[in-house]
Amino acid sequence: MVSERAFNEILLEILKDPDLKVVFEGNPRGFLRQRGIVVPDDVELRVHEDTARLRHIVIPYLEGPPPATVEELEERLARSASFA
């Protein structure tokens, strides 16, 4: 599992270095692997960048039935913060 902190550190690195961002956009799987994060081969990665006039809304994948409450949703989202 990838901690939110670890992913945010990678995100900060990408935001600070435009060349690194290009590398990440071109090969996110390889980029993450170089940083010790292995994404299973059967998981497709797509990189999207928000702009001042464009926002992306991601509907998360959660195994099992839909959560019954907001609290359950938050708990399951916290547990699902992984590529595995």
DRENTORKOL-3810 file (N, C-alpha, C; in nm, 4 decimals):
REM DRENTORKOL-3810
@n.u->0.0845; n.v->-0.1182; n.w->0.0000; ca.u->0.0000; ca.v->0.0000; ca.w->0.0000; c.u->0.0888; c.v->0.1242; c.w->0.0000
@n.u->0.0486; n.v->0.2251; n.w->-0.0735; ca.u->0.1218; ca.v->0.3509; ca.w->-0.0815; c.u->0.0550; c.v->0.4506; c.w->0.0118
@n.u->0.1315; n.v->0.5067; n.w->0.1036; ca.u->0.0729; ca.v->0.6048; ca.w->0.1946; c.u->0.0436; c.v->0.7338; c.w->0.1189
@n.u->-0.0530; n.v->0.8073; n.w->0.1695; ca.u->-0.0862; ca.v->0.9361; ca.w->0.1087; c.u->0.0352; c.v->1.0279; c.w->0.1116
@n.u->0.1099; n.v->1.0229; n.w->0.2197; ca.u->0.2307; ca.v->1.1055; ca.w->0.2332; c.u->0.3328; c.v->1.0706; c.w->0.1245
@n.u->0.3570; n.v->0.9413; n.w->0.1033; ca.u->0.4542; ca.v->0.8981; ca.w->0.0024; c.u->0.4103; c.v->0.9433; c.w->-0.1365
@n.u->0.2812; n.v->0.9283; n.w->-0.1660; ca.u->0.2331; ca.v->0.9712; ca.w->-0.2967; c.u->0.2424; c.v->1.1227; c.w->-0.3109
@n.u->0.2119; n.v->1.1973; n.w->-0.2058; ca.u->0.2224; ca.v->1.3434; ca.w->-0.2109; c.u->0.3665; c.v->1.3890; c.w->-0.2305
@n.u->0.4622; n.v->1.3157; n.w->-0.1747; ca.u->0.6033; ca.v->1.3490; ca.w->-0.1965; c.u->0.6400; c.v->1.3325; c.w->-0.3439
@n.u->0.5895; n.v->1.2265; n.w->-0.4063; ca.u->0.6129; ca.v->1.2059; ca.w->-0.5493; c.u->0.5444; c.v->1.3160; c.w->-0.6291
@n.u->0.4225; n.v->1.3502; n.w->-0.5939; ca.u->0.3492; ca.v->1.4564; ca.w->-0.6625; c.u->0.4236; c.v->1.5890; c.w->-0.6535
@n.u->0.4765; n.v->1.6203; n.w->-0.5362; ca.u->0.5521; ca.v->1.7441; ca.w->-0.5192; c.u->0.6755; c.v->1.7449; c.w->-0.6083
@n.u->0.7430; n.v->1.6323; n.w->-0.6163; ca.u->0.8613; ca.v->1.6192; ca.w->-0.7014; c.u->0.8247; c.v->1.6474; c.w->-0.8475
@n.u->0.7129; n.v->1.5923; n.w->-0.8919; ca.u->0.6667; ca.v->1.6116; ca.w->-1.0296; c.u->0.6286; c.v->1.7576; c.w->-1.0546
@n.u->0.5609; n.v->1.8200; n.w->-0.9592; ca.u->0.5181; ca.v->1.9590; ca.w->-0.9760; c.u->0.6354; c.v->2.0554; c.w->-0.9813
@n.u->0.7428; n.v->2.0230; n.w->-0.9122; ca.u->0.8605; ca.v->2.1106; ca.w->-0.9083; c.u->0.9488; c.v->2.0983; c.w->-1.0317
@n.u->0.9396; n.v->1.9870; n.w->-1.1033; ca.u->1.0322; ca.v->1.9603; ca.w->-1.2137; c.u->0.9542; c.v->1.9262; c.w->-1.3408
@n.u->0.9412; n.v->2.0227; n.w->-1.4342; ca.u->0.8643; ca.v->1.9989; ca.w->-1.5567; c.u->0.9165; c.v->1.8808; c.w->-1.6386
@n.u->1.0478; n.v->1.8601; n.w->-1.6408; ca.u->1.1029; ca.v->1.7468; ca.w->-1.7159; c.u->1.0605; c.v->1.6144; c.w->-1.6531
@n.u->1.0594; n.v->1.6102; n.w->-1.5222; ca.u->1.0172; ca.v->1.4896; ca.w->-1.4506; c.u->0.8686; c.v->1.4627; c.w->-1.4746
@n.u->0.7906; n.v->1.5698; n.w->-1.4839; ca.u->0.6477; ca.v->1.5548; ca.w->-1.5113; c.u->0.6265; c.v->1.4884; c.w->-1.6475
@n.u->0.7066; n.v->1.5268; n.w->-1.7453; ca.u->0.6971; ca.v->1.4670; ca.w->-1.8787; c.u->0.7284; c.v->1.3176; c.w->-1.8722
@n.u->0.8308; n.v->1.2824; n.w->-1.7956; ca.u->0.8666; ca.v->1.1413; ca.w->-1.7783; c.u->0.7505; c.v->1.0658; c.w->-1.7138
@n.u->0.6933; n.v->1.1221; n.w->-1.6087; ca.u->0.5806; ca.v->1.0587; ca.w->-1.5394; c.u->0.4618; c.v->1.0413; c.w->-1.6327
@n.u->0.4294; n.v->1.1455; n.w->-1.7083; ca.u->0.3153; ca.v->1.1384; ca.w->-1.7998; c.u->0.3368; c.v->1.0316; c.w->-1.9070
@n.u->0.4604; n.v->1.0169; n.w->-1.9528; ca.u->0.4908; ca.v->0.9210; ca.w->-2.0581; c.u->0.4973; c.v->0.7765; c.w->-2.0118
@n.u->0.5357; n.v->0.7552; n.w->-1.8868; ca.u->0.5511; ca.v->0.6187; ca.w->-1.8353; c.u->0.5269; c.v->0.6169; c.w->-1.6849
@n.u->0.4019; n.v->0.6348; n.w->-1.6427; ca.u->0.3755; ca.v->0.6406; ca.w->-1.4989; c.u->0.4133; c.v->0.5114; c.w->-1.4262
@n.u->0.3938; n.v->0.3966; n.w->-1.4890; ca.u->0.4258; ca.v->0.2689; ca.w->-1.4255; c.u->0.5758; c.v->0.2588; c.w->-1.3984
@n.u->0.6568; n.v->0.2907; n.w->-1.4989; ca.u->0.8018; ca.v->0.2860; ca.w->-1.4821; c.u->0.8504; c.v->0.3884; c.w->-1.3816
@n.u->0.7925; n.v->0.5072; n.w->-1.3861; ca.u->0.8292; ca.v->0.6135; ca.w->-1.2928; c.u->0.8038; c.v->0.5693; c.w->-1.1492
@n.u->0.6861; n.v->0.5136; n.w->-1.1244; ca.u->0.6521; ca.v->0.4684; ca.w->-0.9896; c.u->0.7393; c.v->0.3504; c.w->-0.9473
@n.u->0.7669; n.v->0.2598; n.w->-1.0411; ca.u->0.8511; ca.v->0.1444; ca.w->-1.0093; c.u->0.9895; c.v->0.1899; c.w->-0.9634
@n.u->1.0434; n.v->0.2929; n.w->-1.0290; ca.u->1.1751; ca.v->0.3457; ca.w->-0.9897; c.u->1.1736; c.v->0.3993; c.w->-0.8474
@n.u->1.0577; n.v->0.4311; n.w->-0.7974; ca.u->1.0446; ca.v->0.4836; ca.w->-0.6613; c.u->0.9901; c.v->0.3787; c.w->-0.5648
@n.u->0.9953; n.v->0.2538; n.w->-0.6065; ca.u->0.9578; ca.v->0.1443; ca.w->-0.5179; c.u->0.8103; c.v->0.1119; c.w->-0.5115
@n.u->0.7319; n.v->0.1694; n.w->-0.6016; ca.u->0.5879; ca.v->0.1429; ca.w->-0.6039; c.u->0.5578; c.v->0.0565; c.w->-0.7257
@n.u->0.5208; n.v->-0.0674; n.w->-0.7016; ca.u->0.4932; ca.v->-0.1603; ca.w->-0.8103; c.u->0.3429; c.v->-0.1660; c.w->-0.8344
@n.u->0.3052; n.v->-0.1371; n.w->-0.9572; ca.u->0.1648; ca.v->-0.1425; ca.w->-0.9973; c.u->0.1452; c.v->-0.2725; c.w->-1.0754
@n.u->0.0497; n.v->-0.3554; n.w->-1.0360; ca.u->0.0278; ca.v->-0.4813; ca.w->-1.1079; c.u->0.0062; c.v->-0.4579; c.w->-1.2573
@n.u->0.0544; n.v->-0.5522; n.w->-1.3385; ca.u->0.0444; ca.v->-0.5384; ca.w->-1.4837; c.u->-0.0991; c.v->-0.5304; c.w->-1.5334
@n.u->-0.1930; n.v->-0.5883; n.w->-1.4591; ca.u->-0.3320; ca.v->-0.5862; ca.w->-1.5043; c.u->-0.4068; c.v->-0.4593; c.w->-1.4621
@n.u->-0.3354; n.v->-0.3646; n.w->-1.4024; ca.u->-0.3940; ca.v->-0.2353; ca.w->-1.3647; c.u->-0.3468; c.v->-0.1302; c.w->-1.4646
@n.u->-0.4417; n.v->-0.0672; n.w->-1.5327; ca.u->-0.4098; ca.v->0.0383; ca.w->-1.6288; c.u->-0.3991; c.v->0.1713; c.w->-1.5549
@n.u->-0.2988; n.v->0.2499; n.w->-1.5906; ca.u->-0.2822; ca.v->0.3828; ca.w->-1.5318; c.u->-0.3091; c.v->0.4881; c.w->-1.6386
@n.u->-0.3810; n.v->0.5911; n.w->-1.6018; ca.u->-0.4036; ca.v->0.7060; ca.w->-1.6899; c.u->-0.3721; c.v->0.8310; c.w->-1.6097
@n.u->-0.2903; n.v->0.9163; n.w->-1.6660; ca.u->-0.2515; ca.v->1.0404; ca.w->-1.5993; c.u->-0.3337; c.v->1.1543; c.w->-1.6588
@n.u->-0.3978; n.v->1.2304; n.w->-1.5726; ca.u->-0.4745; ca.v->1.3477; ca.w->-1.6138; c.u->-0.4259; c.v->1.4658; c.w->-1.5315
@n.u->-0.4205; n.v->1.5818; n.w->-1.5936; ca.u->-0.3766; ca.v->1.7017; ca.w->-1.5220; c.u->-0.4886; c.v->1.8047; c.w->-1.5197
@n.u->-0.5219; n.v->1.8524; n.w->-1.4014; ca.u->-0.6178; ca.v->1.9612; ca.w->-1.3889; c.u->-0.5536; c.v->2.0912; c.w->-1.4359
@n.u->-0.6368; n.v->2.1817; n.w->-1.4840; ca.u->-0.5913; ca.v->2.3160; ca.w->-1.5202; c.u->-0.6847; c.v->2.4159; c.w->-1.4520
@n.u->-0.6619; n.v->2.5424; n.w->-1.4784; ca.u->-0.7470; ca.v->2.6455; ca.w->-1.4187; c.u->-0.8924; c.v->2.6306; c.w->-1.4642
@n.u->-0.9123; n.v->2.5747; n.w->-1.5849; ca.u->-1.0475; ca.v->2.5660; ca.w->-1.6389; c.u->-1.0968; c.v->2.4227; c.w->-1.6593
@n.u->-1.0196; n.v->2.3250; n.w->-1.6133; ca.u->-1.0585; ca.v->2.1850; ca.w->-1.6296; c.u->-1.0290; c.v->2.1084; c.w->-1.5017
@n.u->-1.1289; n.v->2.0402; n.w->-1.4510; ca.u->-1.1130; ca.v->1.9576; ca.w->-1.3312; c.u->-1.1597; c.v->1.8162; c.w->-1.3641
@n.u->-1.0936; n.v->1.7188; n.w->-1.3070; ca.u->-1.1307; ca.v->1.5789; ca.w->-1.3245; c.u->-1.1944; c.v->1.5280; c.w->-1.1953
@n.u->-1.3024; n.v->1.4570; n.w->-1.2095; ca.u->-1.3679; ca.v->1.3942; ca.w->-1.0953; c.u->-1.3512; c.v->1.2439; c.w->-1.1135
@n.u->-1.2920; n.v->1.1798; n.w->-1.0148; ca.u->-1.2667; ca.v->1.0360; ca.w->-1.0225; c.u->-1.3660; c.v->0.9630; c.w->-0.9327
@n.u->-1.4375; n.v->0.8697; n.w->-0.9922; ca.u->-1.5264; ca.v->0.7836; ca.w->-0.9149; c.u->-1.4428; c.v->0.6631; c.w->-0.8745
@n.u->-1.4199; n.v->0.6439; n.w->-0.7460; ca.u->-1.3275; ca.v->0.5383; ca.w->-0.7031; c.u->-1.3859; c.v->0.3986; c.w->-0.7214
@n.u->-1.2962; n.v->0.3032; n.w->-0.7412; ca.u->-1.3353; ca.v->0.1626; ca.w->-0.7434; c.u->-1.3325; c.v->0.1102; c.w->-0.6006
@n.u->-1.4418; n.v->0.0518; n.w->-0.5590; ca.u->-1.4503; ca.v->-0.0119; ca.w->-0.4274; c.u->-1.5081; c.v->-0.1514; c.w->-0.4460
@n.u->-1.4393; n.v->-0.2529; n.w->-0.3936; ca.u->-1.4920; ca.v->-0.3891; ca.w->-0.4015; c.u->-1.6155; c.v->-0.4021; c.w->-0.3131
@n.u->-1.7040; n.v->-0.4910; n.w->-0.3526; ca.u->-1.8205; ca.v->-0.5202; ca.w->-0.2705; c.u->-1.9346; c.v->-0.4234; c.w->-0.2939
@n.u->-2.0359; n.v->-0.4342; n.w->-0.2097; ca.u->-2.1534; ca.v->-0.3483; ca.w->-0.2237; c.u->-2.1196; c.v->-0.2030; c.w->-0.1892
@n.u->-2.1996; n.v->-0.1098; n.w->-0.2377; ca.u->-2.1753; ca.v->0.0309; ca.w->-0.2054; c.u->-2.1797; c.v->0.0537; c.w->-0.0546
@n.u->-2.1011; n.v->0.1490; n.w->-0.0052; ca.u->-2.1048; ca.v->0.1792; ca.w->0.1378; c.u->-2.2421; c.v->0.2320; c.w->0.1784
@n.u->-2.2795; n.v->0.2029; n.w->0.3023; ca.u->-2.4107; ca.v->0.2438; ca.w->0.3529; c.u->-2.4100; c.v->0.3855; c.w->0.4086
@n.u->-2.2931; n.v->0.4330; n.w->0.4532; ca.u->-2.2841; ca.v->0.5650; ca.w->0.5156; c.u->-2.1602; c.v->0.6381; c.w->0.4655
@n.u->-2.1563; n.v->0.7671; n.w->0.4888; ca.u->-2.0385; ca.v->0.8468; ca.w->0.4538; c.u->-1.9175; c.v->0.7981; c.w->0.5325
@n.u->-1.9392; n.v->0.7628; n.w->0.6583; ca.u->-1.8285; ca.v->0.7143; ca.w->0.7421; c.u->-1.7694; c.v->0.5853; c.w->0.6841
@n.u->-1.8556; n.v->0.4955; n.w->0.6402; ca.u->-1.8073; ca.v->0.3715; ca.w->0.5788; c.u->-1.7340; c.v->0.4015; c.w->0.4486
@n.u->-1.7859; n.v->0.4943; n.w->0.3698; ca.u->-1.7185; ca.v->0.5345; ca.w->0.2463; c.u->-1.5790; c.v->0.5872; c.w->0.2768
@n.u->-1.5682; n.v->0.6767; n.w->0.3737; ca.u->-1.4375; ca.v->0.7332; ca.w->0.4095; c.u->-1.3405; c.v->0.6247; c.w->0.4546
@n.u->-1.3900; n.v->0.5301; n.w->0.5328; ca.u->-1.3056; ca.v->0.4203; ca.w->0.5813; c.u->-1.2573; c.v->0.3334; c.w->0.4652
@n.u->-1.3475; n.v->0.3013; n.w->0.3748; ca.u->-1.3101; ca.v->0.2168; ca.w->0.2611; c.u->-1.2183; c.v->0.2897; c.w->0.1649
@n.u->-1.2386; n.v->0.4189; n.w->0.1462; ca.u->-1.1486; ca.v->0.4963; ca.w->0.0611; c.u->-1.0080; c.v->0.4991; c.w->0.1194
@n.u->-0.9981; n.v->0.5148; n.w->0.2495; ca.u->-0.8670; ca.v->0.5163; ca.w->0.3154; c.u->-0.7959; c.v->0.3828; c.w->0.2964
@n.u->-0.8692; n.v->0.2734; n.w->0.3043; ca.u->-0.8094; ca.v->0.1400; ca.w->0.2870; c.u->-0.7745; c.v->0.1114; c.w->0.1420
@n.u->-0.8435; n.v->0.1756; n.w->0.0479; ca.u->-0.8227; ca.v->0.1441; ca.w->-0.0936; c.u->-0.7133; c.v->0.2275; c.w->-0.1581
@n.u->-0.6449; n.v->0.3102; n.w->-0.0817; ca.u->-0.5401; ca.v->0.3973; ca.w->-0.1371; c.u->-0.4164; c.v->0.3154; c.w->-0.1713
@n.u->-0.4331; n.v->0.2256; n.w->-0.2669; ca.u->-0.3259; ca.v->0.1345; ca.w->-0.3047; c.u->-0.3461; c.v->0.0926; c.w->-0.4490
@n.u->-0.2370; n.v->0.0542; n.w->-0.5130; ca.u->-0.2470; ca.v->0.0031; ca.w->-0.6493; c.u->-0.2599; c.v->-0.1480; c.w->-0.6506
@n.u->-0.2438; n.v->-0.2114; n.w->-0.5357; ca.u->-0.2464; ca.v->-0.3586; ca.w->-0.5301; c.u->-0.3885; c.v->-0.4097; c.w->-0.5325
END
